[in-house]
């Protein structure tokens, strides 16, 4: 970690220790947005990137202040623990060098999730996080636009950026800021867009700032995946108007997929090979990756594999292909059980959103639509995971979203006041007395 990264981490750590509980998510969001995993403290074989240092500081904070998760353990909490247990168990079937990396993965996931479960306790806290996300991307827009237009990443100048090499596709630069890849940077912007849209009726200026900044981040990334994520989350927001027909919509979607698979010459997942919004999309590679993974199922189905090099011609090192899907990446780490546990985490989160909506059927609109917005953000993550693996600090935003959804289960339910109209000709005092 260079001096700039160390100073930045030190300042943000101080904020995390000193701010009020409901403001504690802000330093974590700043750390995840502005400093890359390359800035790390190296202690023997252990690498502690800035976000892991902040997680440790967060643990220190909750211990000193006696803060804890309210409302007890929820189904989503248990499902995430099951996922982590299998992740750790499957390490026994991999190379010894995998252990440290896998412990880091579990530490990041459960650490971020736990801290947000402590800091976010009710719907007002969730609204506060939405406001933070609208503001935290504003300073990021300038360096990412500079990177997009010039091919120079200003965050590298102060040692915050992930790499000095700026990706170029079809003669245009793709900005990544401090994230590990432009798609990840754009995806984070895309899944934060619904937060700004939610605030529009209540905080018009703040919402406009959030909408503009998140869209700029998506544009600067120069990637088709984040644009598809925007279409998915905005489409999900529009379904609010016909939410009473959601079961029918889900079945129609399933039947459409089955129908397409029957009439298409290639498997239905090859539809993603035909999507190219920005010019230079590699949807064809992702489709082939799914096919190759199925063809090599015997190599990874039970506990995962240490070698995917023969799956595709595109590799990240001598042992592994570029696994551009979080679902398949989960399978590589821990086989079909880990992939299904990841899907089960998503299903548990969707179920929690459903329970939250049913419990608040008589609640004010702002509470009901807030829970719906969380479901839309979850849907955005679920669709984005088809085309990208969350391997950098973008996991902070994913597990933050899961933690906020889990908090809905224990948050108090506020009902709309019942207004009884006086239709008689008696005076209000006489009518009230007669009631």
Secondary structure, 3 states (H helix, E strand, C coil): CCHHHHHHHHHHHHHHHHCCHHHHHHHHHHHHHHCCCCCEEEECCEEEEHHHHHHHHHHHHHHHHCCCCCCCCCHHHHHHHHHHHHHHHHHHHCCCCHHHHHHHHHHHHHHHHHHHHHHCCCHHHHHHHHHHHHHHCHHHHHHHHHHHHHCCCHHHHCCCCCCCCCEEECCEEECCCCCCCHHHHHHHHHHHHHHHHHHCCCCHHHHHHHHHHHHHHHHHHCCHHHHHHHHHHHHHHHHHHHHHHHHHHHHHHHHHHHHHHHHCCCCHHHHHHHCCCCCCCCHHHHHHHHHHHHHCHHHHCCCCCCCCCCCCCCECCCCCECCCCHHHHHHHHHHHHHHHHHHHHHHHHHHHHHHHHHHCCCECHHHHHHHHHHHHHHHHHHHHCCCCCCCCCCHHHHHHHHHHHHHHHHCCCCECCCCCCCCCCCCHHHHHHHC
